[in-house]
């Protein structure tokens, strides 16, 4: 799987799976690290192909602990690793670009990060506690349909940044670093798209099945 799609390597820490797994099978590694094999394969499939059909038919179809742990770990990976890495390189490009392009890059990045931090915080403080309470049979006024309607696409700012870096910034401004950071931004965008698909195709249907199962 990793040989076919090396980007899956970034998923392993989010599941708490460490490298050095030898020749063990996916099922053996998941069992060792207490991860739902079915969930792991579903997440990997969505990263392989966004059109992968994932069906959630009953609450028992999803391991809640593995799912919420994976999503929270993904949030930390974005905030603690991916964003700081992009910021480090982008700050040098912004400085070299001058006010005309530098201010635009700085604006688009800060706007995007602000929205992402807000989105992750909402999930961590509202959505995930609601799901946990629902699984315990506790009643609240919230519903996952509210999350679905607020689950907007905020990736346009990443596309704007990429266009500036690739199309509009003068060619003599840190060209090698621009190639590297533009590649990182494109990969981040793809990763976040997969993250959204996991929530849309796994998390939301799972919670709906819990809500429908309520007496």
N, C-alpha and C positions, 0 to 999 in steps of 0.2 A: 504493500500500500504506500509506504513512504517513498520507495523507489519510483513509483508511478506519479506521486504528487508530494515532493519534498516539503511543501508548505504545511503538510499535516504535522510536521515536527513541532510547530508552534502550538498545536493543540494538546500535546502530551502533558506539559506542565499544568495546563488548566484542568486536567483531569487528575493531577497528582501522580502521573505516570513518569517514572524516571527512565533515562536511557540506561543501556546495559542490560537489556532484557533478553539477550542471547537469541536462541532460536525458538523461544516459546511462542505459542499461537496467540492471536488476539484474545481469545477466551481465557487462556491461562494468565496472560498479563493483567486483564481486567479483573479476574478473580483474585489475583495476588494483591492488587491495589484497591480492591473493594469498589470497583466501578461497574456500573451496569453495562454489560457487553452490548445489549440491544441499543441502548442510548448512544454509546460510543460509536457504533457502526452507523447509526442514523446521522449523527453529527458529521462524521467523516464523509458520508455520502452526500450531504448537502454542500460540503466544501468541494467535493469532486464535481458535482453536477447540481446546480440550483433547481433543476426541474425534477430532481429525485422525488418520487411520491413517498410521503411519510404519513402513515395512517395511525391516528390515536383513537382507539375504539372504546377504551375503558380506563379508569384511573390506574388500574394495575399495570397498564402498558408502559408506564413511565416510572422510573426510580426518582422520586422527588429530591432526595438528598443529593444524588449525583447531578441532577439537572441544575438545581439552584447553586450548588458548589461550582459547577462548570461556568455558569453565567457570571457569578461573582468573581471568579478567578479571571475571567476574560476582561471584566471591567478593570481589575487591578493591573492586568497586563497592558491594557491600552494606556491607563493613566500613569503607571509607574515606569513603563518601558518604551512603548511605541511613541507616545507624545513627546517625552523628553528627548528621545533620539532625534526626532524630526526637528524639534525646537533648537537643538544644538547646531544643526547644520543650517537651518533656515535663518537663524539669527545672523550668521556670517553673510549669507546671500543678501538679506535685507540691508545690512550695513553697506555692502558693496554696491547694491543697486541704486542707492540714493533715494530721495524723497518720492520721486514720481512713481516708481514701481515698488520700492521698499514699503511705503505706507500702505499700498494696496495689499501686498502679501501679508503684512502684519495684521491688517484689518480682517482679511478673510480667515487667517489662521485663528486669531483670538475669538472671532465670532463663532467659528466652528467648535473650538474647544469649549467655549462657554456653554454652547447648546448640548454638547456631548456630556459634559460634567453634570448639567441639569438633568439630562435624560437618565444617566446612570444613577444619580442620587434618587430620582423618583422611583426607579425600579427597586433599589435597595431599601428605601424607607417606606414605600407604599405597597408596591406590587408583591414583592417577595414575602413580607410579613402577612399580607392578605392571604396568599396561597398557603402558607404554613398554618394560619389560623383556620382556613377552610378545611384543610386536611384533618385538623383536629376536631372538626364539627362545630367550630365557633361561628357565630353569626356576626356579619358586618353589613354596612350599607353599600360597600364597594362591589363592583363586578368587573370581570376581566374585559367586558365590552368597553368600559371606559379607557382601559389601557390600549385596546385596539384602535380606538378613534384618536388617541394621542400619539400613536406610534408612527410619527411622520418621518419622511425621508429628509435628512438634513445633510446629505452628502454633496449638494451642489457647490458648497464652499470649497470642498476638496478639489472638485473639477475646475473651479475658477483658479485656484492656486496652481494646479498643474498646467493650465493653459498659459498663465503668466510665465511660469518657469520654462516651458517648452517653446511657446509661440512668440511671446512679446518681449521678454527681457533681452537686451542686446547680447549677441553671441559671445562677446569677450568677457562677460562677467561670470567668473568661476564656472566654466562649462562642465568640467568633470564632476564637481560637487552638485551641480544642478541635475545632471543625469542620475546620480545616486539618490538624491532626495526626491526627485520626481518619481523614480521607481518605487521608493519606499512609500510615498503617498498613494500611488496607484495600488500597491499591495495592501496598504492599510484600508483603502476604500473597499477592495474586494473582501477583505477579512470582515469588515463591519457589515457588508451586505450579507455575508453568510451568517453573521451573528443575528441580524434581523430576521433572516429566514428561519433560523432555529427557534426564535421566539414566536414567529408567525405559524410555523408548521408543527412545532412540538409543544411549546409552552402554552400558547393560547388554547389550542384544542384540548390539551390535558386539563387545564383549569375549567374549561367549559364542561368537560365530562364530569368533573367534581361537582360543579354547580348543578348540573342536571341530575346528579345522583342524590342531591340533598332531599330529605323528606319534605 
